[in-house]
């Protein structure tokens, strides 16, 4: 059968770090869910897995994963647990996009590379309570003020609040989006263990991703050592982020399929005298889940492979549509799995209630379904019109 995301496509070194990361996630996921945070032990295990080198170019000391390989890796990690998989997804997409798109100046690229080689986790912090998603536009209220030591010395102080900071307490560094006195928006490299950085536990009793530790990070005159000046958006940033999201949540859908399949084979009501897997309705539901997930995976891998073949060939709208289809398939599969299992799905005896909650979080990430499908449709109509 081909109904598992655990397919190959990696180099031996890549396979090793993906396996180690998946094992670390499986080992620590329950503790993080109960703590509603990334535990110190989980953070250490994620760093030690070597996954921080996956999307780093080989010439920078990394493993040089392509976008398609990154998608395959996140499918595996998402199946293990969405919360901790997203922590690694954020690191992977920031690194992959930065080097492929050259979206940062060389000193910052060097800092990213050195952090990845050392096994240090990072994320890009852009969302704010008032601003919402930065994809909608608007100036950050977080500010960057010169401290008098000069640009070359990284003389900036960051003040403000960032929200939805995935893996906040597990992170070593952050690229913080902030507004300078001249109104220009740049990105600033901040050591999250340094002065002026405080994490507020705002990610409590969340509907989904409880183990992701997506708390607020508050900056008060926090020193920034490196700075990326304003620059036009690069397609690589969207391609790597959308792929990270699509693959991670699609992994959740495959986990729901695996869980309900195992349950259906084991569950034998006395009134039936046989496993519920023998019921046509259960077989139909499992078949619907499998078909939807497999279709979404095929689209995602095809879109990412097209990007790898030629990033300038217009594959980005297809990646956006793949994200919409992947998150939709995960929601549909987790919902149908829960309905198939019945009342047992509502208890912690099965992982289905958690998978149902986690899958829905995928809908909150950009691009939304309407935006993604409109972009793909526009591209196709414009191509056919010439």
N, C-alpha and C positions, 0 to 999 in steps of 0.2 A: 504493500500500500504506500501511497505518497502523501498521506495525510498527517505528516509531522513536519514542523519547521526545522527539525534537527538534520538538515542536509549539509553536505560538505561544501566545497568551494573555497576553503581556506588553505593557506600554507601551513606546514606543520607548526611553526611558531605561533601563528594566529590561532590555530586550533587549540593549542595548549592554553593560551591566555583566556580564550572564550570558555573552555571547559573549567578552568580555575575560577573564573568570575561567576559562572553559573553555579558551581558548587558553593562558593562563598555566599551567594544570594540564597540558595536553598537552606543553607545552614543557619543564616541569621534572620531570615524574613519574619518568622513568627515572633521573635524577640522584638524586632523593630515595630511590628504591628501592635504588639502589646504596650510597648513604651511610647508609641505614637511619635517616634523619632528614629533617626539613624543612630544606633548605639555606637559607642566607641569601638567595641569589638567588630561590629559590622563595617565601620569605616576603615579600620585597619585591614580587614580581610579584602575589601574592595581595592584598596591601594596595593596590597601585596599580590593581588592576582596578576598584575602586569597589564591590565586592560587599558590603563592610561596611555600606553604606547601604541594601541591598535591603529588609530587613524593618523598617527604621526608619521611623516614621510621617513623612509629608510635613511636618507642622507642626514636626517636630524636625530637619528638614534631610535626611530620607531619601527613599526611593522608594516607600514605602508598600505593599510587596507583601503580598497576602493569603496565607492558608495554602495555598490551591490554587496560587497563583503560585510560592510557595516550593517546593512539591512539584515543580512542573514544572521549576524551576531546578535543583534537586538531582538530578533524573533526568538532566539533561544533564551536570552535573558528575560524577556517579557513573559515567556512561559513559566519561568522559575518564580518570578514575582515582579509585579509592575513597579512597586515603590522603589526598590533598590536598583532595578534595571534603569529607571529614569535618571537616577543619580549618575550612572555611567553613560547614559545616552546624552546627557547634557555636556559632559566632558568631551565625549567623542565627537559630537556635532560641532562644538566650538572649535576644536582642534582641526578637524577635517576641513571645515569651511575656511578657516583662517589661512591655512597653507595652500589649499587649492585656489582660492580666490585672491590670495595675497591681500586680504582685507585689513591687515595691520602693518604698521611700520616694522622694520627689521628688529629693533630692540625688543618689541613686544613679541614678535614671532620667536625670538631667541628665548625669552622668558617662558613662553608656552612650551617650547621644546624641552627646556631644562626641567620644568615642572613635571612634564609627562615622563621623562626618563627617570626622574626620582620617584615616580609613583604618587605624585601629589595631585589631588583632585581640584578641579576648577569649574566655574560656571560663569555665564554672562548674566548679570543682574540688571534688568531693565524695567520690569513692571513696578508700578507704584500704586498705593491705595486710591489716589485721586485720578491718576493717569489711566489706570487699567492696562490693557495690553498695548505695548508700544506699536504694534502693527496698525493701530488705528490712528496713529499720528499724535501730535501734541508734544510740548516741551516738558522734559522731566523737571520736577521740583527739586530733585537732588542737585546740589550745586558743587562746582569745582572752583576753588579760589586759589590764586597764586599765593605762595607763602614767602616769596621774596628770594628764594634760592635760585630762581631761573629755570627756564624750560629744560635745558639739558640735564639739570640735576633732578628733574622730576619734582619740581617744587609746587605741589598742589595739595590742597586739603579738601576732603570730600565730606559734605554734610547733607543728610537726607535719610529717607527710608525706602527700602526696596521690599517688595512683597512677593509671595510665591517663589521663594528662593529654594529650589529643590536641593535637598541634602545639605541645608545651611550649616549644620554643625560638623558635617564631614568634610567641608571644603577647606582647602588651604589658601586658595586665591580666588579672586573674582575680577572680572572685567565689568566695571560699574559705569553705566551710562549716566552722564551728568551734564548740566548746563553751565558753561563758563560765563564770566561777567559780560562778554560781548554777545551773549545769546546763542553762541554756537554749541552744538551738542557733540561731545566727544566721549571716548571710553577711557577709563582710568584703571590701572593695575593696582589692586589693593591686596595687601597681605591680611587675611581675615583673622590671623592670630595677633595682629599688631594693635597699637593703641587706637582708641576712638571707634572701635567696632563692638557692637553689642547685638546679640541675637535674642529676639523676643519670641516666646513660645506661643505663636498665634495659630499654629497648625494643630489644634486640639479638637478632637471629636469631629474630624472631617468626614464627609460622606465616603470619600474614596482616598486611596493612596496614603493611608494613615502612617505607614512606616517610612514615608519619603522625607519627613522632617522639613516640609516646605514652609519654614517660618519666615517672619520678617527679619531683615537685617538693618540695623540702625547705625548710621555713620555720623560721628560728631568730630569734625576736624581730623578725620582719619587721613594719614599721609598716603599719597599715591606716588609711586616711584616712576611709573611710565605712563605715557599718554598717547592715545590715537586720536588725531585731529578729525574733524568732520570729513566724511567721505560718502559718496553716493552708495546706495545699497547695491550689493553684489548678488547675482543669482545663486552663487554657491551657498550663501548663508541660508536662503530659503530651502534649497535642495537638501542640504544636510540636516536641517532642523525638521523639515517635513518627513524625511525618511526615518529619522530617529523616532519621531512620534508614531508614525504609521507602523513601523516594525514592532515597537515595544507593545503597543496595544493589540496588534494582531496576535502577538504571542499570548496575550491574555485570552483571546478567543480560542486559540488552540488548547490552552490549559483547560478551558471550560469543556471543550469537546472531549478531551482526555478524561476529565473527571466524571462526566456523565456517562461515558462509555464504560468505564470501570464499574460505576454504580449499577448500570443496567445489567451488566453481566453477573453481578453478585446478588442483587436484590431479588429475592424469591418469595413473594407473598404466598401464604398458605392457601388462599383462595385460588391462586393461579397454578401453584404446583410446579412452576418453572420460572426461570429468570425473566424479568420484564423485557430483557433484550429480545425475547421471542415474539413480542407484540408488534404487529405491523405499524401501529402508530408511533411507537418508540423508534422503530427502524426508520420510519419516514423522517422523524425529527432529527435523528443523528445524520441521516443522509443530507438533509437540508443544511445543517450546520457545516458539515464537511465540504459540501459544494460551495457554499458562500465563502468559507475561509480559504479554500484552495484557489478560488477565483481571485480573491483579494491578494493573496500571496503572489500569484502569477503576475498580476498587474504591477504590483510593487517591484518585484525583481526585474521585470521587463523595463519598467520606467527607469530604475536605477542603472540598469545595464546600458540603456540608451544614453543616459547622462555620462557614464564612464567612457563610452565610445566617442562622444563629442559633446562637451558641455554647451557648446554654442549652437547646437542643432535644434534647439527648441523643445527639449524634453521636460522643462520645468513644469508647464501646465499638466503634463501627464503625471508627474510626481505628486502635484497637488491633488489631482483626482484620485490617485492611488491612496493618498492619506485619507481622503474622505471615505473611500470604499473600505479601507482597512479598519478604520475606527467604527464605521457602520457595521461591518461584518462582526467585529468583536462584540458590539452591543447586542446584535441580533443573536449571535451564538450563545452568549452568556444568559440572555433572557430565555431563549428556547431551552437551554440546558436546565435552567431552574424550573421551568414549567414541566419539563419531562420528568424530573426527579420528584416533583410534588413537594409536599410539606417538609421532607427531609432537607430540601435545599435552603430552608429558612434557618437552619441550625448550623452551629459551628462543626457538627459532625462531618459535614461536607464542605469543601472550599468554595462551593458555588455562590454563596451569598457574598463573599468577599470578591470573587471574580466579577459578579454582577455589578457591584459598586465600582470596582476599579475600571472596568471597561467603559463605564459612562464618562469617566474623566477625560477620555480621549476626545470627546465631542467638544470640549472647552478649548482645545488648542487650535490655533490657526493652521491652515485656512479652514473656514467654515465650509459646509457642503455647498452652499449657494455660490460662494466666492470661487471655490475650486472648479465646480462644473461650468460656471460662466466663463472662467479664464480658458478652460480647455475648448469649450464651444466657440468662443471668439476666435481662438487660434485656428481652429478647423475651418470656420466660415471665411476668415480672411485668406487662408491659404487657397480655398476653393474658389475664391472670388477673383484670383489673379490668373 
